[in-house]
Structure formats: structure tokens, C-alpha cells
Amino acid sequence: MIFDNWDQLEQAVSSCENCRLCETRIQTVLGAGNPKAPILLVGEGPGENEDKQGIPFVGRGGQLLDKLLLHVGLSREKDVYITNMVKCRPPKNRNPMPDEQEACIDYLRSQTALIRPKIIVCLGRIAACKLISPDFKVTSQHGQFFERNNVLLTATFHPASVLRNPPQRGLTVDDFIAIKEKLDELLASELGRDC
Ligand code: URA
């Protein structure tokens, strides 16, 4: 079911029992940031800290994400909305299973419809395989842009992966620079059309 207002969406997510993840969560994590942001960032699922605080990307990966945003001049509060493929923590931080992602996908569809972002950024393989293409390879396809229904989709490395693999850091910085440039381009062409 697609929700066309935030109140109903928040209420549905907070009481959701659509999959087994509801049995082990402390709380649901819907998302954070500007609900009118031009960029929607999509991770995998809440981790331990997120499950405790109810906010996405607040652990070490979140701190790295904040740095990446800051580095390219994007604000976590104003320019982006951050969410995950699943809104409940998978036990022991395992990857969310396909049926869990499917059970949660209408919440993400509702968020996308409400936010109407210009660019959707998949953080890591799980989001990229679900949102861009099932055989997506982050190592070779990160930073590429794909258009669907008038929205640009791209993927970069998951912050947790970057923390484990320092050589991915430079590539991820380059992807964030390209995302910011793409956004500036889109905003400039919109402005040109309005004048
Ligand atoms: N990893 C994710 O994919 N999402 C979070 O919110 C935190 C860690």
C-alpha cells in the first residue's frame, strides 16, 4: 500500500508487522532529513545504534556519511533525506533478505512519492540490486547515472564497506562530487527553464 501523507506512513511503519524483523527490533527507523530534499540516500537497514536511537546512519558509517556530505557541500538537514531498504534492524546486522526487502518496499515507494527527489543514491549493493538492477556490481558501476521515471539513480559504496576497505574512500568521494555536480546541473537547467 502506498501512503500519500507522512502521518499515515509514520504510523504504519511504527506498528509494522509485515515481516519477521519486527520480532527483534527495538524500534522502527523510518528516515531522517529534509522531506523535500532533492537527494534521497538509501542504505541497507538500521544497525544497532540506529535501532536504539530510531535515526538512520548514526554509527561509525553515519559519521563517515556526514563527512562525505560535508566535503561536497551537502547538508544532512537540508539537501538529503536518508533512509534504508528495510526499516527494522536485521539481527546481528545481517543483510536484509529478499522477502524482508519486498515486505518493506512500499514504504520506500511512499517516501519516494512524497519526497519527489531528483537523484536517488543507493548506498551499497543491497539497495543498488533492488533499485537499479538485480545484477548491479558496485565495484564496476558505482558513480554511473541511470534514469527511471524522470528520476536519476546512482550507487556508491556503502559507508561500512568504505570503513573496512580504505582504498574505496577516494572512489566514494569522487562519486559524491559527481552527485553534487549532477544536482547543480539539474537545478541550473530548471532555473534556465523558468526564466
Ligand atoms: N547501515 C545502513 O545501511 N543503514 C543505517 O542506517 C546504518 C548502517
Boltz pocket constraint, residues with backbone or C-beta under 6 A from the ligand:
constraints:
  - pocket:
      binder: B
      contacts: [[A, 43], [A, 44], [A, 45], [A, 46], [A, 47], [A, 50], [A, 55], [A, 56], [A, 57], [A, 58], [A, 59], [A, 61], [A, 83], [A, 84], [A, 123], [A, 160]]
      max_distance: 6.0
